[in-house]
Each structure stands twice: as C-alpha cells, then as structure tokens.
Amino acid sequence: MTRTGRIVLAVVVAAAVSGTAPFDSHNAVKEPSVAGSFYPADAGELRRMVQGFLAAARTQPAQGRLIALVSPHAGYVYSGQVAAHSYRHVTDRPVDTVILIGPSHYAAFRGASVYAEGAWRTPLGDVKINERLARSLLDERSEVTFNREAYAQEHSLEVQLPFLQQTLKEFTIVPILIGNPTQASFRRLVDRLTETLRKNDRTIMIASTDLSHYHDYGTAKTKDQKVINAISRMSVEDLQELLAAGEGEACGGYPVLLTMMVGRNLGATNGVLYSAANSGDVTGDRSRVVGYAAMGLYRSPLGEKQRKELLALARKTVIQYVRTGTMPEGTTSDPRLAANGATFVTINRRHMLRGCIGNIQPVMPLTQSVIRNAVSAATQDPRFPPMGPEELSDIEVEVTVLSPLEPLADVKDIRIGTHGLYLVQNGHSGIFLPQVPVEQGWDLPTYLEELCQKAGLPAGAWKEKDAQLFIFTADIVK
C-alpha cells in the first residue's frame, strides 16, 4: 500500500465554489489528490457512481446511537460498493461534524496530524474544516500537530468525502492522519475526542481502513473475519492482539483502535457488520486479494429478551457452581451479549446482601462477565464466607450492566438513583452502584462519605486534589 515518490504539497488558495458547507475564500483549499485515479474526476460521473453504490447498498437493523463508522479506502471500483453500506446508515441523519481518522500511507511522522484550516475540495464541491475543533486537538507535547505535507498524496480520508457529500446535508470535517503513533498522541486524541462527542451527539467518527492485504481468498476471509469479530465485540484488547500476531490485518489498525477506544468511552456496546468483501469478489482474481468491511459502532440498549437471558445465566451460574464447582459455558448467538461489557452480580438472601462482585471495564464478553462475577459473588466476596448448597433455596440474584466511567467535574452533577460512583485516591478505591444510595436512604453528603469509608479513606477524601471521582449509569436487571 506504500508508494514511492516525492511528496508534493497540493494546497492552493482559491475562491469558494458551491459545495457541502459554507466556505471562507480567505482560507486555503486543499485540492483533491486522487480524483481521476481512486474515483472519477468528473463531477457528473462521480455523482452517478456514488449514487449507484448507495442505491445498491442495504441497511442493517440496529438500535441505539450510531457513534462511528468503519469504511474502506481503496479505489471505488474495488471497495466503493462496500463503503456505500456504511454511508447508507448516515443518510439524512442529524450529523453536522465528521471526524475522519485514517492511516498515513506515504508520509512518515511521529504521532498524529490534524488538518486544521480551510477546506477540502472534491469534484462535488468544497467541505469546510471545523477549525475550532481541529485546533483544540493539537498539542505539540503529545505530538498531535498540523503536518500539512502528510496529506499531499494521501487517499485514506479523501475517498470518504464524496460519499458524505451525497448522504449528509451541511457538515464540517476534522481530518486526522495517524503516522507512527505514540502513547501520548493516542491518549491525547482519545481524551479530547471523547470529551467532544460527549457534548455533541451530532458528531460522528469514521475510521478508514482496508483489511488483509495480498493473501489468497480463503486466507483473507479467515483473517478478515477475526478482525470483524473483534470490532463487533468492541474488544480493543483482542484486536490489538490479532494485529500484533498477524492473525488479522488492517492498514488502518490504529485509526480503528482509536475509534473503538473513544466509542467505548461513550458507551458503544457492539459493532454491526453492514457488508464485507474483498477485491477478488470484484475482479475474479482470488490469488492476491485485499479485504474490505463496512461497520457501525453503536450504543445499544438491552432488550427484554437479553435482560432475561443475562439474569437466567447469573442465577444458573450461582446454583451450578455452588453445587458442582463447575460453570456454564455461556455461549450465545446474540451479538449484543457476545460483545464486551462490564457487570456486577449481586446476591441477596432473605432480603440481605450475601455477595456482590463485578468488573468496571468492558474487557470480556458480557456473558462471560456475568458468569465470572456470579461465581465471585457467591464464593469470593471477602465480607462473607463461601455460599453453601443449603442457602440456594432462598436467594435473589441481580445483574447490573455498567456504562463507561466518566470523570466528574462537580459533585452537584451527581443524581441519586441514576449515578453510581467510583473513587480512586492514593492506591485506594471504592465503588457504589446507582441503586445503593436509594436502598440505604442516603443523601448526597452521606453517599460521598460512605464511598470514602468503603475505599478505606477519611470521610472528606473525595475533596482532595489527588482524588479522582467518576460517575456511571447502569442497567439493573432483576
């Protein structure tokens, strides 16, 4: 995917033309780099091609908020039809800002480059940069800079624009190229983009990537399916391992991981596959193919059937483990339940707490989280002895599915009954689920004092400068 040759700066100052968003003629317009090669340079031909792809694409049923898309970036004759499946899902959505994240194929640089001024031109018109947002991401110490030259020949972001111009109304963009990422640049972008999307649900991210490169058809399908499965389960950890081991491939691996991290911070629960194919499906040559996938990352609520399945699994696990020392397999065909999630399992006996254990980060499939925490709540809660078979006849089991942790700016924002709290200070930590202060009848000051006590800290420790306080919501299943 790498080309040799001198990098030429393709940015000129030009007057505005009719396009997708208002344009200030005093700002520089980046002329297209790959019009006429990756896609048609003639506006009419390009419009007809994109509209044809969109008309042939299908939509997949999915509930909840669409947070991000994954879209390929090869020449349109190869991956355009797959890409259209992603863009069908943003048609006429209320989106006004698009954050485009892709890999740098031609320019080598450390960290990331955010294009921070002017507009980008395609044969269909100009798309304005959201300069305020773009500049808010820049930070030289974190190696997130505006490296204009990196975009001179790059195609990974540009090829997304004609699809956006045919599916959205007025919108701005923030183009981000990932070079050789550093921990600081990755963290900077994750944190700032998380903050941005928390405040504006009219913003969407698009991760630009192709999948496996130049394997035979069967090998490519196997590798691509592993990557698709990891994204579907929102498992950043599994995707990292697949890419590091070479079991899966994605030239935009870091852009996808970055997008998944931000999505997970925003509560994305699962990925939905819209379409997958490879170049062999187009050309008929299956000896050396490139893989493509179109996907969406969603924050989807649990349905009633899913809630019942989780609760039944938790209860079954407690009973089976206490009686036999074995655990259910917890296999499921439901992609929402197979996706990574964070849960707590609470066991009550005769209306008194008998055990409560959980995990706060979504690092395993939701069903596996329930199984592990059900076993731990029954046998490993340090406040109680392991449960015996004689206790099983009168237990009540409850599953709490956690949202992501969100840093708390002001305790006045805490809503009793809605927000759980997590406190960290000096190696101590404590957590309360949202239902606890309601069950105990606590007001806010008591809630905070009890949290400090649970963490092994003085009552006012949450006020200290080095204390970190987080809120979260939860879906309580009982």
C-alpha positions in Angstrom: 0.0 0.0 0.0 3.1 2.3 0.1 4.0 4.4 -2.9 7.4 5.9 -3.6 7.9 9.3 -5.0 8.3 12.9 -3.9 5.6 14.3 -1.7 4.1 17.4 -3.3 2.1 19.9 -1.4 -1.3 20.1 -3.1 -2.8 23.1 -1.3 -3.8 26.3 -3.1 -5.7 29.4 -2.3 -8.9 29.6 -4.3 -12.4 31.2 -4.3 -15.4 29.3 -3.0 -17.4 27.1 -5.2 -20.8 25.6 -4.5 -20.5 22.7 -2.1 -21.4 20.9 1.1 -20.7 23.7 3.6 -20.2 27.4 3.6 -16.7 28.4 2.6 -14.5 31.3 3.5 -12.5 32.2 0.4 -9.7 33.6 2.6 -8.8 30.1 3.7 -6.7 27.6 1.8 -8.5 24.9 -0.2 -6.8 21.5 -0.4 -7.2 20.3 -3.9 -8.1 16.6 -4.4 -5.1 14.3 -4.5 -6.6 11.1 -6.0 -9.5 12.4 -8.2 -9.2 10.6 -11.5 -7.4 7.6 -10.0 -9.2 6.4 -6.9 -12.5 7.9 -8.1 -13.7 9.8 -11.1 -12.6 13.4 -11.6 -15.7 14.4 -13.5 -18.4 15.6 -11.1 -21.3 14.1 -13.0 -19.6 10.7 -13.4 -18.6 10.7 -9.7 -22.1 11.6 -8.6 -23.7 8.9 -10.6 -21.2 6.3 -9.4 -21.7 7.1 -5.7 -25.5 7.3 -6.1 -25.4 3.9 -7.8 -23.4 2.4 -5.0 -25.8 3.9 -2.4 -28.9 2.6 -4.2 -27.5 -0.9 -4.3 -26.5 -0.9 -0.6 -28.7 -2.3 2.1 -29.3 -1.1 5.7 -28.9 -3.4 8.7 -31.4 -3.1 11.6 -29.6 -1.7 14.7 -30.9 0.0 17.8 -29.3 2.9 19.7 -26.9 5.7 19.0 -24.6 5.3 16.0 -21.2 6.6 17.3 -18.8 5.7 14.5 -18.4 4.0 11.1 -15.7 1.8 9.7 -15.2 2.2 6.0 -12.6 1.0 3.4 -10.5 3.4 1.3 -9.4 1.5 -1.9 -10.3 2.7 -5.4 -14.0 2.9 -5.8 -14.1 0.1 -8.4 -12.8 -2.2 -5.7 -14.3 -1.1 -2.4 -16.9 1.6 -3.3 -19.8 -0.8 -3.0 -18.7 -2.0 0.4 -18.2 1.6 1.6 -21.7 2.6 0.4 -23.1 0.2 3.0 -21.6 2.4 5.8 -22.8 5.6 4.3 -26.4 4.3 3.8 -26.6 4.4 7.6 -25.9 8.1 7.9 -28.2 9.2 5.1 -30.3 12.1 6.4 -29.1 11.7 10.0 -28.7 14.9 12.0 -24.9 14.9 11.7 -23.0 18.2 11.4 -19.4 17.2 12.2 -17.5 14.3 10.9 -14.2 13.2 12.4 -12.2 11.3 9.8 -9.4 9.1 11.1 -7.1 7.2 8.7 -3.6 5.9 8.3 -0.8 7.8 6.6 0.4 5.7 3.6 3.0 8.0 2.1 4.4 10.3 4.8 6.3 9.0 7.8 5.9 11.0 11.0 5.6 10.5 14.7 2.2 10.9 16.4 -0.8 12.2 14.5 -1.6 15.1 12.1 -4.8 17.1 12.4 -5.7 19.2 9.3 -6.7 22.4 11.0 -7.7 25.0 8.4 -9.5 25.8 5.3 -11.5 23.3 3.3 -11.1 20.1 1.2 -12.2 20.0 -2.4 -13.6 17.1 -4.4 -15.3 17.3 -7.8 -18.6 17.6 -5.9 -17.6 20.8 -4.1 -15.7 22.0 -1.0 -16.1 20.7 2.5 -15.1 23.1 5.3 -12.7 22.1 8.1 -14.1 22.6 11.6 -11.2 24.7 12.6 -12.2 25.3 16.2 -12.5 21.6 16.9 -9.4 20.7 14.9 -7.2 23.2 16.7 -8.5 22.0 20.1 -6.9 18.6 19.3 -3.5 20.0 18.6 -0.8 19.6 21.2 2.9 19.6 20.3 4.0 17.9 23.5 1.7 15.0 22.7 2.9 15.0 19.1 -0.5 15.9 17.7 0.3 18.5 15.1 -0.8 20.1 11.8 1.5 18.4 9.3 0.1 19.7 6.0 2.5 17.8 3.8 1.4 14.5 5.1 -1.9 14.9 3.2 -0.4 15.8 -0.2 -0.7 12.3 -1.7 -2.9 10.7 0.9 -6.2 9.0 -0.1 -7.5 7.3 3.0 -9.6 10.2 4.1 -10.2 12.0 0.8 -12.1 9.0 -0.7 -14.7 9.2 2.1 -15.8 12.7 1.2 -17.9 12.1 -2.0 -20.0 9.6 0.0 -20.5 12.1 2.8 -21.4 14.8 0.2 -24.1 12.6 -1.2 -25.6 11.4 2.2 -25.3 14.4 4.5 -26.5 18.0 4.2 -24.3 20.8 5.7 -21.4 19.4 7.6 -17.8 20.1 8.5 -14.9 17.7 8.9 -11.8 17.1 11.1 -9.3 15.0 9.1 -6.8 13.1 11.3 -3.9 11.1 9.9 -2.1 8.6 12.2 1.6 8.3 11.5 3.8 6.3 13.9 1.5 6.7 16.9 2.9 7.4 20.4 1.3 6.7 23.7 1.0 10.4 24.3 -0.6 11.2 20.9 -3.0 8.3 21.2 -4.1 9.3 24.7 -4.5 12.9 23.7 -6.8 12.1 20.8 -8.8 9.6 22.8 -9.4 12.0 25.7 -10.2 15.1 23.5 -12.4 13.2 21.1 -14.3 11.5 24.0 -14.9 14.9 25.5 -16.1 16.3 22.2 -18.5 13.6 21.4 -20.0 13.5 24.9 -21.0 17.1 24.4 -22.3 16.8 20.8 -24.3 13.8 19.6 -24.4 15.4 16.1 -20.7 14.4 15.7 -19.7 11.1 14.2 -16.3 9.4 13.7 -15.3 7.4 10.6 -12.3 5.0 10.8 -10.8 4.5 7.4 -9.2 1.1 6.8 -8.8 -1.8 4.4 -8.3 -5.3 5.9 -6.0 -8.1 4.9 -3.6 -7.5 2.0 -2.4 -9.8 -0.8 -3.4 -13.2 0.6 -5.3 -15.9 -1.3 -9.1 -15.7 -1.0 -9.5 -18.2 1.8 -6.7 -16.9 4.0 -8.0 -13.3 3.5 -11.6 -14.3 4.5 -10.3 -16.0 7.7 -8.1 -13.1 8.7 -10.8 -10.5 8.0 -13.5 -12.4 9.9 -11.3 -12.4 13.0 -10.9 -8.6 12.8 -14.6 -8.1 12.2 -15.5 -10.3 15.2 -13.2 -8.3 17.4 -14.7 -5.0 16.3 -18.2 -6.4 16.6 -17.5 -7.3 20.3 -15.9 -3.9 20.8 -12.8 -5.7 22.1 -9.9 -3.4 21.7 -7.7 -5.9 23.5 -8.5 -8.7 21.1 -8.0 -6.5 18.0 -4.6 -5.4 19.4 -3.5 -9.0 19.8 -4.7 -10.1 16.4 -2.9 -7.2 14.7 0.3 -7.8 16.7 0.3 -11.5 16.0 -0.5 -11.1 12.3 -3.7 -13.2 12.7 -5.6 -10.2 11.4 -4.6 -7.3 9.3 -5.8 -3.7 8.9 -3.7 -0.9 7.4 -5.8 1.5 9.4 -5.4 -0.6 12.6 -4.5 2.3 14.8 -7.4 4.5 13.5 -9.8 1.7 14.2 -8.4 1.1 17.7 -8.5 4.8 18.4 -12.1 5.0 17.2 -13.1 1.9 19.3 -11.5 3.4 22.4 -13.4 6.7 22.0 -16.6 4.7 21.2 -16.1 2.5 24.3 -15.7 5.6 26.4 -19.0 6.9 25.0 -20.8 3.6 25.8 -20.5 1.9 22.5 -21.7 -1.7 23.2 -21.3 -3.5 19.9 -20.3 -3.3 16.3 -22.7 -4.1 13.5 -21.4 -5.6 10.2 -23.0 -4.0 7.2 -21.0 -5.6 4.5 -17.7 -7.4 3.8 -16.0 -8.4 0.6 -12.6 -8.4 -1.0 -11.1 -7.4 -4.3 -11.4 -11.0 -5.5 -15.2 -10.6 -5.4 -14.9 -7.8 -7.9 -12.1 -8.8 -10.2 -12.4 -12.6 -10.0 -8.7 -12.9 -9.3 -8.6 -14.8 -5.9 -4.9 -15.3 -5.7 -3.9 -12.0 -4.1 -6.8 -10.0 -2.6 -7.4 -7.0 -0.4 -10.2 -7.2 2.2 -12.9 -4.6 3.0 -15.6 -4.2 5.6 -18.3 -1.6 6.4 -19.4 -1.5 10.0 -21.1 0.7 12.6 -20.3 1.1 16.3 -23.5 1.5 18.4 -24.6 2.2 21.9 -27.4 -0.2 22.0 -29.8 -0.8 25.0 -30.5 -4.2 26.3 -33.8 -5.7 25.1 -36.2 -7.6 27.3 -35.1 -10.9 25.9 -31.5 -10.1 26.5 -32.1 -9.0 30.1 -33.9 -12.2 30.8 -31.1 -14.2 29.3 -28.4 -12.4 31.5 -30.5 -12.8 34.6 -31.1 -16.5 34.0 -27.4 -17.0 33.3 -26.4 -15.4 36.5 -28.8 -17.4 38.6 -27.8 -20.7 36.8 -24.2 -20.0 37.4 -24.6 -19.4 41.1 -26.6 -22.6 41.6 -24.4 -24.7 39.4 -21.1 -23.5 40.8 -22.1 -23.8 44.4 -23.5 -27.3 43.9 -20.8 -28.7 41.5 -17.9 -26.3 41.3 -18.4 -26.0 37.5 -19.6 -23.1 35.4 -21.9 -22.8 32.4 -20.2 -22.2 29.0 -22.2 -19.0 28.5 -22.2 -19.3 24.7 -24.7 -17.0 22.9 -25.7 -16.3 19.4 -26.8 -12.7 20.3 -24.1 -10.3 19.2 -25.1 -7.8 21.9 -24.4 -10.3 24.6 -21.2 -11.5 23.0 -19.8 -8.0 22.9 -17.5 -6.9 25.8 -19.3 -5.5 28.8 -18.8 -4.6 32.5 -21.1 -6.0 35.1 -21.7 -6.6 38.8 -23.6 -9.6 40.1 -25.4 -9.1 43.4 -26.8 -12.0 45.5 -29.3 -11.3 48.3 -30.6 -13.9 50.7 -33.7 -13.2 52.8 -33.5 -9.6 51.6 -30.0 -9.2 52.9 -26.8 -8.8 50.9 -25.0 -12.1 50.5 -22.4 -11.1 47.9 -21.6 -8.5 45.3 -18.6 -8.6 42.9 -18.0 -7.0 39.5 -15.7 -5.5 36.9 -15.7 -1.9 35.9 -14.0 -2.1 32.5 -15.5 -4.0 29.5 -12.7 -6.4 28.9 -14.6 -9.6 28.3 -17.9 -10.7 26.6 -21.0 -9.7 28.6 -22.0 -13.3 29.2 -18.5 -14.2 30.5 -18.5 -11.1 32.8 -21.8 -12.3 34.3 -20.5 -15.8 34.8 -17.3 -14.8 36.4 -18.9 -12.2 38.7 -21.7 -14.6 39.7 -19.1 -17.2 40.8 -17.1 -14.5 42.6 -20.2 -13.0 44.3 -21.1 -16.5 45.6 -17.7 -17.6 46.8 -15.1 -14.8 46.9 -16.7 -11.7 48.4 -14.4 -11.0 51.4 -17.3 -9.8 53.5 -18.9 -13.3 53.5 -18.0 -17.0 53.7 -18.4 -19.0 50.5 -22.1 -19.9 49.9 -23.2 -23.4 50.7 -25.9 -25.5 48.8 -28.3 -25.1 51.7 -28.6 -21.4 51.0 -29.6 -21.7 47.4 -33.4 -22.1 48.0 -34.0 -18.5 49.0 -31.6 -16.3 47.1 -32.3 -13.4 44.8 -29.8 -12.6 42.0 -29.4 -9.2 40.3 -27.2 -8.2 37.4 -26.0 -4.6 36.9 -24.6 -3.7 33.5 -22.4 -0.6 33.8 -21.9 2.3 31.4 -18.3 3.7 30.9 -16.8 5.7 33.8 -16.9 9.4 33.2 -14.7 11.9 35.2 -16.9 14.0 37.4 -16.3 17.8 37.3 -18.7 18.8 40.0 -20.4 16.8 42.7 -23.5 18.9 42.1 -24.0 16.9 38.9 -24.5 13.6 40.8 -28.1 12.4 40.6 -29.1 10.0 43.4 -30.6 6.8 41.9 -29.1 7.5 38.5 -25.3 7.7 39.1 -23.0 5.2 40.6 -19.7 6.5 42.0 -16.1 5.3 41.7 -13.4 6.9 43.8 -9.6 6.5 43.5 -7.0 8.1 45.7 -3.5 7.0 46.8 -3.9 3.4 45.8 -7.3 3.1 47.5 -10.6 2.7 45.6 -14.3 2.2 46.3 -17.4 1.9 44.2 -21.1 2.1 44.8 -23.8 1.0 42.2 -26.5 3.6 41.5 -29.1 1.6 43.4 -27.2 1.5 46.7 -27.9 5.1 48.0 -31.6 4.6 47.2 -31.7 1.3 49.1 -29.9 2.9 52.0 -31.8 6.1 52.0 -28.6 8.3 51.7 -28.5 11.9 50.7 -25.6 13.2 48.6 -23.2 14.1 51.5 -23.8 10.6 53.1 -23.3 8.9 49.7 -19.9 10.6 49.4 -18.9 9.9 53.0 -19.9 6.2 52.7 -17.9 5.9 49.4 -14.8 7.2 51.1 -15.3 4.8 54.0 -15.7 1.9 51.6 -12.4 2.9 49.9 -10.6 2.9 53.3 -10.3 6.7 53.2 -11.2 9.6 55.5 -14.8 10.9 55.1 -13.7 14.0 53.1 -11.1 12.4 51.0 -13.1 12.9 47.8 -12.4 16.6 48.1 -8.6 16.2 47.9 -6.8 17.4 44.8 -5.3 13.9 44.1 -8.7 12.2 44.4 -10.4 11.0 41.2 -14.1 10.7 41.2 -16.1 9.1 38.4 -19.8 8.7 37.7 -21.5 6.0 35.7 -25.0 4.8 35.0 -26.3 1.2 34.9 -28.9 -1.1 33.5 -30.2 -3.0 36.5 -31.7 -6.4 35.7 -33.6 -8.3 38.4 
